[in-house]
Amino acid sequence: MTDLTYDSYLHTDTLLSLQRTRTPDTADRSVALSEQFFIVAHQSSELWLKQLLSDLTAAVDRLSPVGGHQDLEESTELLQRAGVLLRVLHDQVVVLERLPVRHFAQFRPHLGSASGAQSRQFSLLARLVENESDDGTLYRAFTAAALSRGTSVLGICRQGVTAGALHRIAEELLDIGNGYWRWKVAHLGLVAKMMAGQNGSGGTSGADHLLSRIIMPFAELRRVRGQLHETLTPAVP
């Protein structure tokens, strides 16, 4: 058997061959490098999205009403990692601010109708984390886990650390919600900086479209947690 190497394990030859720019050979080399930078950032984001989706889906599975204490603890670990991955995705957007707009304007026409709005993984993440009409799969799994253990989201918030793993999960959900929101705000800032009032590549209204879709996930959890200010704040004489 051939010894496994770093390159063969990671398939680096294949991986590094996937950044195929569309900038014409006649264009300035710096424009092609900027397009490669653009591709690397988006491909990296898709890889991190793959891991994020895998971790959040596994966390949902471990929140099953039939799960035990170990399942809740493992769900906490997965959610903690997901929160960090959202910070990585945020940084992937921030780094794109180093893309010169003059270069982007030159290679953008070669992208055709390709748009980040077409990312299947981003759509899957939205269904897990948030939705314009409900709280998404992740929060529904959390509320079901609470009910199956004889409590509620309000009860968990009132108990605080004495609720154990359920309390930690609630806190991780809030971190994930904040990270998700910051990621989307960073994307809005990038688009506003790079395109101003230009329409998006996929036919959207660009920055205005993104702004209309930015919401803070887990609204019920935030509302219930906020009620603690009313119930726990001592009366002022």
N, C-alpha and C positions, 0 to 999 in steps of 0.2 A: 504494500500500500504506500502510495506517495505521501510523504510527510506534509501535513497541513501547514501552510504559511499564512502570514498576515494578509498578503494580497489575495491568495486563493480563498481564504475564509470570507473576506469582505467583498470579493469580486471587484476589486478596485479598478481593474482595466475596463470592465463594463461600466462601472459607476462614473468614471472620469471621461467616458466617451459620450455621455448623454447630454452634454451642454452644447447643443448644435445651434449656433447663431444663424440668423437670417440676414445679417448685415452684408451687403454686397462687398466683394473683394476690392472694388474700386473705392470704397469708403475709407476714411481715416481709420487707422488701426485702433485709436483710442475709442472710437464709437463701437467697434466690435468687442473690445474689452469691457466696455460699459454694459453691452447687451449680455455678455457672459456673466458679469456680476449680477445682473438682473435675473438671469436664469438660475444661477446658483442659489440666490436668496430664496427664490420661489420653490425650487426643488427641495432645498433644505427644509423649508416650511412644511411641505407635503410629507416629508419623512417624519418630522416631529409630530405632525397631525396624526399620522398613522399610529405612533406610539401613544399619543394622548387619547385617541379614540379607543385603543385597545385597553388602556388602563381604566378609563371611565366605564367602559362596558363591563370589565371585570369587577369594578367596584359595585356596579348595579347588581350584578349576579350575587355578590357576597352580601348584599343588603336584603336578600330574600328572607321572607318571614320564617322560613324553616331553618335558616342559618343559626349558628351558635356564636358564642363570644369570640372565638378565633376568627370567624368570618368578618365580624365587625372590626376587629383589629386590623385584619388584612385590607379591608375596605379603607380604613383610615390611612394606611401606608400608601395605597394606590392613589388616593385623593391628594395626599401630600405631594407625591411625585407629579401629579397632574398640575398642581398649582405652580410648581417650578417650571414645568414644560410651557405653561402659558407665559411665564416671564421670558423664556427662550424665544417663543414666537413673537412676543413684543419686541425683543431686541432685533429679531430678523427684519422687522418693519423699520425700526429706527436706523439700522445700518443702511437701508435703501435711501435714506436722506443724503447719502454721499454719492448718489447717482447724479451727474451733471444734467440739468434739464435740457441743455442744448444737444446732448447725446441722445437722451430719451426721445426728444422730438424727431431725431433723425431715424432711429430704428423702430419707433412705434408704428409707423405705417406698415411695416413688414409683419406685424403681429396679426393683421387682419381683424377678425371678430373675436379672437381669443381674449378672455377676460377672467380675472380672479373670481368673479361672481359665478363662474362655471365649475368651481372646485366642488367635486362631489363630497370630499371629506369635510369641507367647511359646512356644507348643508347637514351632514350627519352630526357634526358637533353641535350645531344649532338645535337640532332635535333633542340631543342629550341634555344640553345646558339651559336653553331658553327657547321660548316660542312666543309669538305675538299674542296667542290666545290661551296659553297655559304655561306651566312651569317646566315642562320638559321631563324626559324619562328619569333623569337622575334625581330630581326632587321628589317625584312621585314615588320612586323606590325608597327614598328616605322616610317619607311620611308613612308608607306601608310598613317599613321596618319598625318605626316608633309604635304604631298601633298594635302590631303583632306582639310587642313586648309590654303592652299594657300602659302605654303613655302616649303623649302627643308632642307635636313640635313645641307648643306652648309649655307643656310640662318639662320638656328637655331644657328649654331656655330658662325656666324658673329654677330648675334643680342645679344648673351650672355644672361644675366639675363633678358633682356627685352623680350625675347621669352617666359618667364613665365614657365609654367609646362613642355613645350616641352624641354626647356633648362635643367630643373632638370632631366627629363627622360634621356636625352643624357648623363648627368653626371653619373646617376645611372647605365646606361648600361656600361660605362667605368669601374666603380667600380666592377660590376658583372664580366666583362671580366677579370679584374685583379685578382679577387678572384678565378675565375674558373682556370685561368692559374697557380696561386700559388698552388691551390689544386692539380693539375696534376703534378706540379714540385715536391711537397712534396711527392706524391705517387712514383714518379720516384726515389727520394732520398731514400725512405724507401726500395723499391725493390733492389736498388743498394747496400744498406747496408746489407740487409738480405740475398740476393741471389747471389750477385756478378754476375758471368757469367752464372749462372744456367738458364735453360729454365723455362718459366712460367708453372703453373699447367695446363692451358688450351691448351698447345702445342705451345704457342707463344715463341718468343725469349727473353722474360723477359724484362730487363731494356731497351734493344735496341728497342723492340717493343713499349714501352711506350714513349721513346724519339722521335721516328718517328711520334708520334701522338700528340705531344704537339705543339699547335699553339695559337697565341693570337687572341681571338675572336674580332669581330667588326672591321675588318681591314679597311673598307671604312670610318667608323666614325673616326677612329684614323687618317687616311690620310687626310680627309677633315679638321678635327680640327687642324692638324699640319700645314695646309696651312695658318693659321692665323699668323704664324711667318713671312710669306712672305708678307702678305697684311697689317698687323697692326704694324710691327716693323718700327719705324721712321728711316728715312735716316740719316746716320752719316755724318756730314759735313767734 
